[in-house]
Amino acid sequence: MTRYTADSRDRVRGAVDMVALVSARTELRRAGVNSYFGVCPFHEERTGSFHVRPEDKYYHCFGCQAYGDPFDFMMETEGLDFKGALEALADRFGVTLETEAEDPAAASRRLRRERLHSLLGRATAYYARYLWEAREAAGAREYLRGRGLSEQTLRTFRVGYAPSAWDRVLTASRGAGFTDEELLAAGLVQRSKARPGQVYDRFRERIMFPSADARGRVLGFGARAMRENQRPKYLNTSDGELYHKGSQLFGIDLARAPAARSGRMILVEGYTDVLALHQAGLLGAVGIMGTALTEDQVRELARVVSVLELCLDADRAGQDAMLRAARVTAGSKLELRVVPLPEGSDPAELVAREGADALRARVESSVPFAAFHVERILQRTDARSAEGRDRAVAELAPVLGAVPPSVLREDLLRRVAGRLELSDATLARLMASAGPSKVGRRGPGGGPQAAAVKEVPMIDQGVRKERDFLALCVALPEPGAAALVAIDPDELLTSGVFRRAARHIAGRTASPLADLPGDDEELARVVADLVARAGRAGDVSAERLEHARLILEQARLDRAIRRARGQGGMDIAALAHERERVREAILEVGARLERAV
């Protein structure tokens, strides 16, 4: 992994214009020397309590207590890690990052990646220019206009056209100094089967949709055929050094920032669906490019948003894809919602037929995944027969059992009772008879998730950090034991079971499963889960453990400050000073971890 010098980080921080950076998310007004205020971009409020000190490169919200430097702001608003935030800010403010001394092999790998990125960037520009300038591409331009896509939208997404000739990209790239091996690695050419040793352009007579990473660097292409007898209809870059289809989300480079601001991402299937939604003003849309949602894609989405709206084709395949999405997102923080589309339509067709307002209205009326799943089961139920209703109840039991007590749950129960012509009491009795073993735990959006009943329940982000700290204590027995002795679990931790786990593990980090009380099954499950997580923690260190502890200490002080404000306490300033000291320690340890990567 590329490691940047500490000087690079300092130069990026110094180059950042905090007012310009924050103003991209919220309007700021001057309120004195080195002081700007605006509405907080991290929580809803009417009176601006978000304070920016440009000269100090610092922001702080007096409402939600969010605070940090330019790197924190980028990580929070665009879902980036520290390295991504550093690179994005360097790009935005024109700073050249310098790498630390690398071993020759690492330097060679980095330079190769940079050349492949450059090669793909050149090819993207060539395809885009060819689409708009070549007579041969007239049919492609007409097809795209027929899909209702404007030239501005197509240029924004760098859509292009690959000529019919066998060697245009090959010849131009060779002339620019790239080798055949690099062209093969980038997926732009392929080897001839008839003439071993020769290569030719992989993409010909196709509309080219470039797929980029979060920074906008093109990694590969999806290419749509323009002739009826041209197979396959869509030809993708093969998985290689840069491109991995299962990790890619088409349009993520353009959708990330608006989605991070709204907390919602819209998931569609195809390339033109993404373009149609962006053109309709729904800028937080990304595409899975006609494949099933993967765990890698879910991790990328969960870093940016908390709500995922499924806007997939209204056919059997699209509905099945939504059920698979629910299974893949099980255990993530994502809440799933479903955008209802007319039977047989995809988003791009709906925009072309009914206009952008019609699609926006449907997105605004999205429904929880549980409601979609219940309706899907009811639609295929033969409610005229007792056997059909029994089968429906058996299918619905785990779905409804996964929805916590709420107005939504009551509404779904009433809907099911009406459609199956059952009284509320009868339905409740039948649902109960399904047994707890048939009921899954709550999943995203209240959806069903296949899970063992005894699995550790889903937890929120704050409690997840407590779990991660305890897992590190087990992974590092000696430093972990010292850390557990030094803390007060009642003050540092908020979860009751994790407090019990901390007390149990303290003194036995080398054998945490020993001496578990026989009457606390929940504790036994949690400790077993911590041991399993410690076993797959990978590269751990005392620094990483200290960083995890400091994060919890910062959260403890945040709670103390909120409690003091509510009680009218006088020690808020002292607590704030201590929190600032902890924050500085977090930055210091984080910097050491970054240098160690």
C-alpha positions as CSV (number, residue, x, y, z in Angstrom):
1,M,0.0,0.0,0.0
2,T,1.2,3.5,-0.9
3,R,2.5,5.4,2.2
4,Y,2.6,9.2,2.0
5,T,5.0,11.3,3.9
6,A,4.0,13.3,7.0
7,D,5.0,16.4,5.2
8,S,2.5,15.6,2.4
9,R,-0.2,15.4,5.0
10,D,0.8,18.8,6.5
11,R,1.0,20.4,3.1
12,V,-2.5,19.2,2.1
13,R,-3.9,20.4,5.5
14,G,-2.2,23.8,4.9
15,A,-3.6,24.1,1.3
16,V,-7.2,23.3,2.2
17,D,-9.6,26.3,2.1
18,M,-11.9,25.3,4.9
19,V,-14.6,27.8,3.8
20,A,-14.6,26.5,0.3
21,L,-14.5,22.8,1.5
22,V,-17.4,23.2,3.9
23,S,-19.4,25.6,1.6
24,A,-19.8,22.7,-0.8
25,R,-22.1,21.1,1.8
26,T,-23.7,24.0,3.6
27,E,-23.9,27.8,3.3
28,L,-21.6,29.7,5.7
29,R,-21.8,33.3,6.9
30,R,-18.9,35.3,8.5
31,A,-19.3,35.9,12.2
32,G,-16.1,37.7,13.2
33,V,-12.4,37.1,12.7
34,N,-11.6,33.5,11.8
35,S,-15.2,32.5,12.4
36,Y,-18.0,31.3,10.2
37,F,-21.4,29.7,11.0
38,G,-23.9,27.7,9.1
39,V,-26.5,24.9,9.3
40,C,-24.8,21.6,10.3
41,P,-24.4,19.2,7.4
42,F,-24.5,16.2,9.9
43,H,-27.9,16.7,11.5
44,E,-31.2,18.5,10.9
45,E,-31.5,21.9,12.4
46,R,-33.0,25.3,11.7
47,T,-30.6,27.6,13.5
48,G,-27.0,27.3,12.3
49,S,-24.8,25.9,15.1
50,F,-22.0,24.6,12.8
51,H,-18.8,26.6,13.5
52,V,-15.8,26.8,11.2
53,R,-12.4,28.3,12.1
54,P,-10.7,28.5,8.7
55,E,-7.2,29.5,10.0
56,D,-7.3,26.6,12.5
57,K,-8.6,24.2,9.8
58,Y,-11.3,23.1,12.3
59,Y,-15.0,22.7,12.5
60,H,-17.4,22.0,15.5
61,C,-21.1,21.7,15.8
62,F,-22.6,22.9,19.0
63,G,-25.7,20.9,18.3
64,C,-24.6,17.4,17.5
65,Q,-21.0,17.7,18.8
66,A,-19.5,16.8,15.4
67,Y,-16.0,18.2,15.1
68,G,-12.7,17.7,13.3
69,D,-10.2,18.8,10.6
70,P,-10.4,18.7,6.8
71,F,-9.7,15.0,6.7
72,D,-12.5,14.2,9.2
73,F,-14.9,16.4,7.2
74,M,-14.1,14.4,4.0
75,M,-14.3,11.1,5.7
76,E,-17.7,12.0,7.2
77,T,-19.3,13.6,4.2
78,E,-18.0,11.4,1.4
79,G,-17.5,8.0,3.2
80,L,-13.8,7.8,2.5
81,D,-11.1,6.3,4.7
82,F,-8.1,8.5,5.7
83,K,-6.0,7.7,2.7
84,G,-8.9,8.4,0.3
85,A,-9.6,11.7,2.1
86,L,-5.9,12.7,1.8
87,E,-5.8,11.9,-1.9
88,A,-9.1,13.6,-2.6
89,L,-8.1,16.8,-0.8
90,A,-4.7,16.7,-2.6
91,D,-6.5,16.5,-6.0
92,R,-9.0,19.2,-5.1
93,F,-6.4,21.7,-3.8
94,G,-3.5,21.0,-6.1
95,V,-1.0,19.3,-3.8
96,T,1.4,16.7,-5.1
97,L,1.7,13.9,-2.6
98,E,5.1,12.4,-1.9
99,T,5.6,8.8,-0.9
100,E,7.9,7.5,1.7
101,A,10.9,5.5,0.7
102,E,9.6,2.3,-0.8
103,D,11.2,-1.0,-1.5
104,P,11.8,-1.5,-5.2
105,A,9.0,-4.0,-5.6
106,A,6.4,-1.7,-4.0
107,A,7.6,1.2,-6.1
108,S,7.4,-0.9,-9.2
109,R,3.8,-1.9,-8.4
110,R,2.8,1.7,-7.7
111,L,4.3,3.0,-10.9
112,R,2.6,0.2,-12.9
113,R,-0.8,1.0,-11.4
114,E,-0.3,4.7,-12.3
115,R,0.6,3.7,-15.9
116,L,-2.5,1.5,-16.2
117,H,-4.7,4.3,-14.8
118,S,-3.1,6.7,-17.3
119,L,-3.7,4.2,-20.2
120,L,-7.4,3.7,-19.2
121,G,-7.9,7.5,-18.9
122,R,-6.5,8.0,-22.4
123,A,-8.8,5.3,-23.8
124,T,-11.8,6.8,-22.1
125,A,-11.1,10.2,-23.6
126,Y,-10.6,8.7,-27.1
127,Y,-13.9,6.7,-26.9
128,A,-15.8,9.8,-25.7
129,R,-14.4,12.0,-28.5
130,Y,-15.2,9.3,-31.1
131,L,-18.8,9.1,-30.0
132,W,-19.4,12.8,-30.7
133,E,-17.1,13.3,-33.7
134,A,-17.3,10.1,-35.8
135,R,-19.8,9.4,-38.6
136,E,-19.6,5.8,-37.7
137,A,-21.0,6.6,-34.2
138,A,-24.2,8.2,-35.5
139,G,-26.3,5.1,-34.8
140,A,-25.0,5.1,-31.2
141,R,-25.9,8.8,-30.7
142,E,-29.4,8.1,-32.1
143,Y,-29.8,5.1,-29.8
144,L,-28.8,7.1,-26.7
145,R,-31.0,10.0,-27.6
146,G,-33.9,7.5,-28.1
147,R,-33.3,6.5,-24.5
148,G,-34.0,10.1,-23.5
149,L,-30.4,10.8,-22.5
150,S,-29.0,14.3,-23.0
151,E,-25.6,15.2,-24.3
152,Q,-24.7,16.8,-21.0
153,T,-25.5,13.7,-19.1
154,L,-23.5,11.5,-21.5
155,R,-20.5,13.8,-21.3
156,T,-20.7,13.9,-17.5
157,F,-20.5,10.1,-17.4
158,R,-17.8,10.1,-20.2
159,V,-19.8,7.7,-22.3
160,G,-18.1,6.9,-25.6
161,Y,-18.0,4.6,-28.7
162,A,-15.4,2.0,-29.8
163,P,-14.8,2.1,-33.5
164,S,-15.2,-1.0,-35.7
165,A,-11.5,-1.2,-36.7
166,W,-9.5,-3.9,-35.0
167,D,-6.5,-1.8,-33.9
168,R,-7.4,1.9,-33.3
169,V,-6.7,1.8,-29.5
170,L,-3.9,-0.7,-29.9
171,T,-2.0,1.5,-32.5
172,A,-2.6,4.8,-30.6
173,S,-1.5,3.3,-27.3
174,R,1.6,1.9,-28.7
175,G,2.4,5.3,-30.2
176,A,2.0,6.8,-26.8
177,G,4.6,4.4,-25.3
178,F,2.5,1.7,-23.8
179,T,3.3,-1.9,-24.2
180,D,1.1,-4.8,-25.4
181,E,1.4,-6.3,-22.0
182,E,0.1,-3.2,-20.3
183,L,-2.8,-3.1,-22.8
184,L,-3.7,-6.6,-21.9
185,A,-3.5,-5.9,-18.2
186,A,-5.8,-2.9,-18.6
187,G,-8.3,-5.1,-20.6
188,L,-8.2,-2.9,-23.7
189,V,-6.9,-5.7,-26.1
190,Q,-7.1,-9.4,-26.2
191,R,-4.9,-12.1,-27.8
192,S,-5.8,-13.6,-31.2
193,K,-6.7,-17.3,-31.1
194,A,-6.0,-17.6,-34.8
195,R,-2.7,-15.9,-34.7
196,P,-0.8,-16.6,-31.5
197,G,1.3,-13.7,-30.3
198,Q,-0.9,-11.0,-31.9
199,V,-3.4,-8.8,-30.1
200,Y,-6.3,-6.7,-31.2
201,D,-8.8,-4.2,-29.7
202,R,-11.2,-6.0,-27.3
203,F,-14.0,-3.4,-27.8
204,R,-15.4,-2.7,-31.3
205,E,-18.7,-1.2,-32.5
206,R,-19.9,-0.8,-28.9
207,I,-21.2,2.0,-26.7
208,M,-18.6,2.4,-23.9
209,F,-19.6,3.0,-20.3
210,P,-16.5,3.7,-18.2
211,S,-16.6,2.3,-14.6
212,A,-14.5,4.4,-12.2
213,D,-13.5,4.2,-8.6
214,A,-14.5,6.8,-5.9
215,R,-11.8,9.2,-7.1
216,G,-13.0,9.1,-10.7
217,R,-10.2,6.9,-12.0
218,V,-11.4,4.6,-14.8
219,L,-10.8,1.0,-14.0
220,G,-12.7,-0.7,-16.8
221,F,-15.7,-0.6,-19.2
222,G,-19.1,-2.0,-19.9
223,A,-19.6,-2.1,-23.6
224,R,-23.1,-2.4,-25.3
225,A,-23.3,-4.0,-28.7
226,M,-24.8,-2.0,-31.6
227,R,-25.5,-4.8,-34.1
228,E,-28.3,-7.3,-33.7
229,N,-26.1,-10.3,-34.3
230,Q,-23.3,-9.0,-32.0
231,R,-22.7,-11.2,-29.0
232,P,-22.6,-10.8,-26.1
233,K,-25.0,-7.8,-25.8
234,Y,-22.8,-6.4,-23.0
235,L,-19.1,-7.1,-22.9
236,N,-17.2,-6.1,-19.8
237,T,-13.6,-5.7,-18.9
238,S,-12.3,-8.9,-17.5
239,D,-11.3,-9.0,-13.9
240,G,-7.7,-8.1,-13.6
241,E,-5.2,-6.0,-11.7
242,L,-7.4,-2.9,-11.5
243,Y,-10.9,-4.0,-12.4
244,H,-13.1,-6.4,-10.3
245,K,-16.7,-6.3,-11.3
246,G,-18.0,-7.6,-8.0
247,S,-16.5,-4.6,-6.3
248,Q,-17.6,-2.0,-8.8
249,L,-20.6,0.3,-8.5
250,F,-21.2,2.2,-11.7
251,G,-21.5,5.9,-11.0
252,I,-20.0,5.8,-7.5
253,D,-17.6,8.6,-8.3
254,L,-20.5,11.0,-9.1
255,A,-23.0,9.6,-6.6
256,R,-20.9,9.4,-3.4
257,A,-21.0,13.0,-2.3
258,P,-24.7,13.7,-2.8
259,A,-25.6,10.3,-1.3
260,A,-23.4,11.0,1.7
261,R,-25.2,14.3,2.2
262,S,-28.7,12.7,2.1
263,G,-27.8,9.4,3.8
264,R,-29.5,7.5,1.0
265,M,-28.3,5.6,-2.1
266,I,-30.5,4.4,-5.0
267,L,-29.4,1.0,-6.5
268,V,-30.4,0.2,-10.1
269,E,-29.3,-2.5,-12.5
270,G,-28.1,-1.0,-15.7
271,Y,-25.8,1.8,-17.0
272,T,-28.6,3.8,-18.7
273,D,-30.7,3.5,-15.6
274,V,-28.0,5.3,-13.6
275,L,-27.8,8.0,-16.3
276,A,-31.6,8.4,-16.4
277,L,-31.8,8.9,-12.6
278,H,-29.0,11.4,-12.5
279,Q,-30.6,13.3,-15.4
280,A,-33.8,13.3,-13.4
281,G,-32.0,15.0,-10.5
282,L,-31.6,11.8,-8.4
283,L,-27.8,12.2,-8.0
284,G,-27.3,9.4,-5.5
285,A,-27.9,6.5,-7.9
286,V,-25.4,3.8,-8.7
287,G,-25.6,0.6,-10.8
288,I,-24.7,-3.1,-10.1
289,M,-24.3,-3.6,-13.9
290,G,-26.7,-6.4,-14.2
291,T,-25.3,-8.7,-11.6
292,A,-26.3,-9.7,-8.1
293,L,-25.3,-7.4,-5.3
294,T,-22.0,-8.5,-3.6
295,E,-20.6,-8.2,-0.1
296,D,-17.8,-6.0,-1.4
297,Q,-20.4,-3.6,-2.9
298,V,-22.4,-3.7,0.3
299,R,-19.3,-2.7,2.3
300,E,-18.7,0.3,0.0
301,L,-22.4,1.4,0.2
302,A,-22.5,1.0,4.0
303,R,-19.4,3.4,4.3
304,V,-21.4,6.1,2.7
305,V,-25.1,5.8,3.5
306,S,-27.5,4.2,6.0
307,V,-30.5,3.8,3.6
308,L,-30.4,1.8,0.4
309,E,-33.3,2.2,-2.0
310,L,-33.7,-0.7,-4.5
311,C,-35.0,0.6,-7.8
312,L,-34.6,-2.6,-9.8
313,D,-36.6,-3.8,-12.9
314,A,-40.2,-4.7,-12.1
315,D,-39.9,-8.3,-13.4
316,R,-39.3,-11.6,-11.8
317,A,-35.6,-11.3,-12.1
318,G,-35.6,-7.8,-10.5
319,Q,-37.8,-9.0,-7.6
320,D,-35.5,-12.0,-7.0
321,A,-32.5,-9.6,-7.1
322,M,-34.2,-7.6,-4.2
323,L,-34.5,-10.8,-2.1
324,R,-30.8,-11.6,-2.7
325,A,-29.9,-8.1,-1.8
326,A,-31.6,-8.5,1.5
327,R,-29.6,-11.7,2.2
328,V,-26.3,-10.0,1.3
329,T,-27.0,-6.9,3.4
330,A,-27.8,-9.0,6.5
331,G,-25.7,-7.8,9.4
332,S,-24.8,-4.5,7.8
333,K,-26.2,-1.1,8.9
334,L,-28.1,-0.6,5.7
335,E,-31.9,-0.1,5.9
336,L,-33.5,-1.5,2.7
337,R,-36.4,0.2,0.9
338,V,-38.0,-0.7,-2.4
339,V,-39.0,1.7,-5.1
340,P,-42.2,0.4,-6.8
341,L,-42.0,0.4,-10.6
342,P,-44.7,-0.4,-13.2
343,E,-44.8,-4.0,-14.3
344,G,-42.2,-4.7,-17.0
345,S,-40.5,-1.3,-16.7
346,D,-37.0,-0.3,-15.8
347,P,-36.1,3.2,-14.5
348,A,-34.7,4.5,-17.8
349,E,-37.9,3.4,-19.7
350,L,-40.1,5.1,-17.1
351,V,-38.2,8.4,-17.4
352,A,-38.5,8.2,-21.2
353,R,-42.2,7.4,-21.1
354,E,-43.5,9.4,-18.2
355,G,-40.8,12.0,-17.5
356,A,-38.4,12.7,-14.6
357,D,-41.2,13.8,-12.2
358,A,-42.8,10.4,-12.4
359,L,-39.7,8.6,-11.4
360,R,-38.9,11.1,-8.6
361,A,-42.4,10.6,-7.2
362,R,-41.9,6.8,-7.1
363,V,-38.5,7.1,-5.4
364,E,-40.1,9.4,-2.8
365,S,-42.8,6.8,-2.2
366,S,-40.4,3.9,-1.6
367,V,-41.6,1.3,0.9
368,P,-39.7,-0.7,3.6
369,F,-38.3,-4.0,2.3
370,A,-40.6,-5.9,4.7
371,A,-43.7,-4.4,3.1
372,F,-42.4,-5.3,-0.3
373,H,-41.7,-8.9,0.7
374,V,-45.1,-9.4,2.4
375,E,-46.8,-8.1,-0.7
376,R,-44.8,-10.4,-3.0
377,I,-45.8,-13.4,-0.9
378,L,-49.5,-12.4,-0.9
379,Q,-49.5,-11.8,-4.6
380,R,-48.6,-15.4,-5.4
381,T,-50.8,-16.9,-2.7
382,D,-53.9,-18.9,-3.5
383,A,-56.1,-17.4,-0.8
384,R,-59.1,-19.4,-2.0
385,S,-57.8,-22.6,-0.4
386,A,-57.0,-23.4,3.2
387,E,-53.7,-25.1,2.0
388,G,-52.7,-21.9,0.1
389,R,-53.3,-19.7,3.2
390,D,-51.4,-22.2,5.4
391,R,-48.4,-22.0,3.0
392,A,-48.6,-18.1,3.0
393,V,-48.6,-18.1,6.8
394,A,-45.6,-20.3,6.9
395,E,-43.7,-18.0,4.5
396,L,-44.9,-14.8,6.2
397,A,-44.0,-15.9,9.8
398,P,-40.3,-15.2,9.6
399,V,-40.8,-12.0,7.6
400,L,-43.3,-10.5,10.1
401,G,-41.4,-12.0,13.1
402,A,-38.4,-10.0,12.0
403,V,-40.2,-6.7,12.2
404,P,-40.0,-5.1,15.7
405,P,-43.1,-3.9,17.4
406,S,-44.1,-0.8,15.4
407,V,-46.9,0.9,13.5
408,L,-45.4,-0.8,10.4
409,R,-45.8,-4.2,11.9
410,E,-49.4,-3.6,12.9
411,D,-50.2,-2.3,9.4
412,L,-48.6,-5.4,7.8
413,L,-50.5,-7.8,10.1
414,R,-53.8,-6.1,9.3
415,R,-53.0,-6.3,5.6
416,V,-52.2,-10.0,5.8
417,A,-55.3,-10.8,7.9
418,G,-57.5,-9.0,5.4
419,R,-56.0,-10.7,2.3
420,L,-56.1,-14.2,3.9
421,E,-59.6,-13.6,5.3
422,L,-58.4,-14.3,8.9
423,S,-59.3,-12.7,12.1
424,D,-56.5,-10.8,13.9
425,A,-56.6,-13.4,16.7
426,T,-56.4,-16.3,14.3
427,L,-53.5,-14.8,12.5
428,A,-51.7,-14.1,15.7
429,R,-52.2,-17.8,16.8
430,L,-51.0,-19.2,13.5
431,M,-47.9,-16.9,13.5
432,A,-47.1,-18.0,17.0
433,S,-47.4,-21.7,16.1
434,A,-44.7,-21.2,13.5
435,G,-42.2,-21.3,16.4
436,P,-39.2,-19.2,17.3
437,S,-36.9,-21.4,15.2
438,K,-38.7,-20.1,12.1
439,V,-38.3,-16.5,12.9
440,G,-35.1,-14.7,11.7
441,R,-33.6,-11.7,13.4
442,R,-34.4,-8.3,12.3
443,G,-32.6,-7.3,9.1
444,P,-32.2,-4.0,7.1
445,G,-35.5,-2.2,6.8
446,G,-37.2,-4.9,8.9
447,G,-36.5,-7.5,6.2
448,P,-36.0,-11.2,6.8
449,Q,-32.5,-12.3,7.3
450,A,-31.5,-16.0,7.5
451,A,-29.7,-16.2,10.8
452,A,-29.4,-18.6,13.7
453,V,-31.6,-17.7,16.7
454,K,-28.6,-17.7,19.0
455,E,-26.5,-15.4,16.9
456,V,-25.3,-12.2,18.6
457,P,-27.9,-9.5,17.6
458,M,-27.1,-6.6,15.3
459,I,-25.6,-3.6,17.1
460,D,-25.3,0.1,16.4
461,Q,-22.0,1.8,15.4
462,G,-21.1,3.0,18.9
463,V,-21.6,-0.4,20.5
464,R,-19.7,-2.0,17.5
465,K,-16.7,0.0,18.5
466,E,-17.0,-1.4,22.0
467,R,-17.1,-4.9,20.6
468,D,-14.0,-4.1,18.4
469,F,-12.1,-2.9,21.4
470,L,-12.8,-6.1,23.4
471,A,-11.9,-8.3,20.4
472,L,-8.5,-6.5,20.2
473,C,-8.0,-7.2,23.9
474,V,-8.5,-10.9,23.2
475,A,-6.3,-10.7,20.1
476,L,-3.5,-9.1,22.1
477,P,-3.6,-10.9,25.5
478,E,-0.9,-9.0,27.4
479,P,-1.7,-5.4,26.3
480,G,-5.4,-6.4,26.4
481,A,-5.2,-7.4,30.0
482,A,-3.4,-4.2,30.9
483,A,-6.0,-2.1,29.1
484,L,-9.0,-3.9,30.8
485,V,-7.4,-3.4,34.2
486,A,-7.0,0.3,33.5
487,I,-10.6,1.0,32.5
488,D,-13.9,1.3,34.3
489,P,-16.3,-0.8,32.2
490,D,-19.4,1.0,33.6
491,E,-18.0,4.4,32.4
492,L,-16.3,3.4,29.2
493,L,-18.9,1.0,27.8
494,T,-22.6,1.5,27.2
495,S,-23.6,-2.1,26.5
496,G,-24.6,-4.2,29.5
497,V,-23.4,-7.5,28.0
498,F,-20.1,-5.9,26.9
499,R,-19.6,-4.6,30.4
500,R,-20.0,-8.1,31.7
501,A,-17.7,-9.4,29.0
502,A,-15.0,-6.9,29.9
503,R,-15.1,-8.0,33.6
504,H,-15.0,-11.6,32.6
505,I,-12.2,-11.3,30.1
506,A,-10.0,-9.1,32.4
507,G,-7.4,-11.4,33.9
508,R,-8.1,-14.2,31.4
509,T,-7.4,-12.6,28.0
510,A,-5.3,-15.7,27.1
511,S,-8.3,-18.1,27.7
512,P,-11.5,-16.0,27.7
513,L,-13.8,-19.0,27.2
514,A,-12.7,-20.4,30.6
515,D,-14.9,-20.2,33.7
516,L,-17.9,-18.8,31.8
517,P,-21.0,-18.7,34.2
518,G,-23.5,-21.4,33.3
519,D,-26.5,-19.1,33.9
520,D,-25.5,-16.3,31.4
521,E,-26.1,-17.6,27.9
522,E,-25.9,-14.2,26.4
523,L,-22.5,-13.6,27.9
524,A,-21.3,-16.9,26.6
525,R,-22.4,-16.1,23.0
526,V,-20.8,-12.7,23.1
527,V,-17.4,-14.0,24.5
528,A,-17.4,-16.7,21.8
529,D,-18.1,-14.1,19.2
530,L,-15.2,-11.9,20.5
531,V,-12.8,-14.9,20.4
532,A,-13.9,-15.6,16.8
533,R,-13.4,-12.0,15.8
534,A,-10.0,-11.9,17.5
535,G,-9.0,-14.9,15.5
536,R,-9.6,-13.2,12.2
537,A,-8.5,-9.7,13.2
538,G,-5.4,-9.9,11.0
539,D,-2.6,-7.5,11.6
540,V,-3.1,-6.2,15.1
541,S,-0.8,-4.1,17.4
542,A,-0.8,-2.3,20.7
543,E,-1.1,1.0,18.8
544,R,-4.3,-0.2,17.2
545,L,-5.7,-1.3,20.6
546,E,-4.8,2.1,22.1
547,H,-6.5,3.8,19.2
548,A,-9.7,1.8,19.9
549,R,-9.6,2.7,23.6
550,L,-9.2,6.4,22.8
551,I,-12.2,6.3,20.5
552,L,-14.3,4.9,23.4
553,E,-12.8,7.5,25.8
554,Q,-13.8,10.2,23.4
555,A,-17.4,8.8,23.2
556,R,-17.4,8.7,27.1
557,L,-16.5,12.4,27.3
558,D,-19.1,13.2,24.7
559,R,-21.7,11.5,26.9
560,A,-20.4,13.3,29.9
561,I,-20.7,16.7,28.2
562,R,-24.2,16.1,27.1
563,R,-25.1,14.9,30.6
564,A,-23.5,18.0,32.1
565,R,-25.4,20.3,29.7
566,G,-28.7,18.7,30.6
567,Q,-28.1,19.0,34.3
568,G,-26.7,22.5,34.1
569,G,-23.3,21.4,35.3
570,M,-20.3,23.8,35.6
571,D,-17.6,21.4,34.5
572,I,-18.3,21.5,30.8
573,A,-15.2,23.5,30.0
574,A,-13.0,21.0,31.8
575,L,-14.6,18.1,30.0
576,A,-14.3,19.8,26.7
577,H,-10.6,20.4,27.4
578,E,-10.1,16.7,28.3
579,R,-12.0,15.7,25.1
580,E,-9.7,17.9,23.0
581,R,-6.6,16.2,24.6
582,V,-8.1,12.8,23.8
583,R,-8.8,13.9,20.2
584,E,-5.2,15.0,19.8
585,A,-4.0,11.7,21.1
586,I,-6.3,9.9,18.6
587,L,-4.9,11.9,15.7
588,E,-1.3,11.2,16.9
589,V,-1.9,7.4,17.2
590,G,-3.8,7.4,13.9
591,A,-0.9,9.1,12.2
592,R,1.5,6.5,13.6
593,L,-0.8,3.7,12.3
594,E,-1.0,5.4,8.9
595,R,2.8,5.5,8.7
596,A,3.0,1.9,9.7
597,V,0.7,0.8,6.8
